[in-house]
Amino acid sequence: MPTITISMPASRLAAAEPRIDKFIDDTVKTCMEIMEVTADKVQITFLPAHEKFHGRPANIHVTYRGKASRTREVVERFMERLEAVFVPAFGFPPRIRCLPNDETKLSSRN
């Protein structure tokens, strides 16, 4: 159940509009292959940000259900692949943060 939130200046998001569908498809495939989830469990949200910012021009925040199979190495591989599909779509590397949720303390619907 990866929830992926991408924030970046609205102008950069608009400039990448022709490539966003491919980015979404590639990201879902990455989640399926590396995080071992079904496509319907992947949630991707884009948040346009104010044009003035400090730091990298894009931040990707990923939360996922912690499982024994999602080791540090697996998550590192996931982040590498996520960056590899992000750069061609948007033209620059993002800052990526991945945070596991403790499944025993997680409540969710739908």
Secondary structure, DSSP 8 states (H G I E B T S, - for coil): --EEEEEEEHHHHHHTHHHHHHHHHHHHHHHHHHS---GGG-EEEEEEE-S--SS-S-EEEEEEE--TTS-HHHHHHHHHHHHHHHHHHHSS--EEEEEEE-GGG-----
